[in-house]
Amino acid sequence: MRKALLLLFLIMMVPCLTVQAHTPNVMMSILKEEGPAPEDVLETAGFVEGDGIKFKVGDTTNNTSMRISIDLDKNGLFNDSVDFVSSWMVYDCEYDGNGTLLDENCSESVVFYFNGSNGSGIYDYQLEKMVNGSHTNFWINTIFVGIDDHSEDGLPSIGDCFGAGCEEEVESTSDSVDEGYEKYIPLLMVISAIGLIGVTISLINEQKEDLGSVKHTDQNESKKMVGESNKEYHESGKIVNITIQDSVIMGNLSLNEEE
């Protein structure tokens, strides 16, 4: 029974080991006087879907504010209704003695995560600079967002065709598949926890049964020893009937006159 429960528990743990959730990374982009640094997020940066970029103002010029826009629909335009457009940010907001922001509309940075429908792909983003309420500069750069792939490099997956005679693989986005796996992770963790509790209870019950078996065996041995002590000895007219009970010798003793 114990082996069966352990096997069941290991089987339930397999999906938890194979499904890996991506921990989002956040890349820093400093918005300097001469533009963003880095300018472009290249493919070699290892930036993948699920990750985010934190844009922080680094321009200390007086009365300067900056804004970030990301062309999410990739139509070459930066539209407030469909694209991401941040609020105007400054280098240094004002805080009170407790570190509380005095103006709730003031911001020094913004973070945007590339996930869901805004996953892998190449996006244009725009940095606008305004001094004393007038636009002075703007920069347009690109962000490369890679596919979040946890498979091992160089190894074909089950069902893949490789070698001569195979057609070229048609790439397709797998955002919905990844999201489907991620939503089952909490359920798998709960099932695994229940399996672990079941194994623990089984081990406890089995230990109790072993202790009960040992106790029963000891009682049988004690009864056997007591039974062997109740004997009648018949030797040359001598009858000895002795019973040992609770360390007290009880019985009838009959001897010949010669003894």
Sequence and secondary structure as in RCSB ss.txt:
>XXXX:A:sequence
MRKALLLLFLIMMVPCLTVQAHTPNVMMSILKEEGPAPEDVLETAGFVEGDGIKFKVGDTTNNTSMRISIDLDKN
GLFNDSVDFVSSWMVYDCEYDGNGTLLDENCSESVVFYFNGSNGSGIYDYQLEKMVNGSHTNFWINTIFVGIDDH
SEDGLPSIGDCFGAGCEEEVESTSDSVDEGYEKYIPLLMVISAIGLIGVTISLINEQKEDLGSVKHTDQNESKKM
VGESNKEYHESGKIVNITIQDSVIMGNLSLNEEE
>XXXX:A:secstr
 HHHHHHHHHHHHHHHHH       EEEEEEETTEEESSSB GGG  BTT EEEEEE    TTEEEEEEE TT S
S   TTTSEE   B S   B TTS BSSTT  SEEEEE  GGG SEEEEEEEEEEETTEEEEEEEEEEEEB    
S TT   TT   STT         HHHHHHHHHHHHHHHHHHHHHHHHHHHHHHHHHHHHHHHHHHHHHHHHHHH
HHHH EEEEETTEEEEEEEETTEEEEEEE  TT 
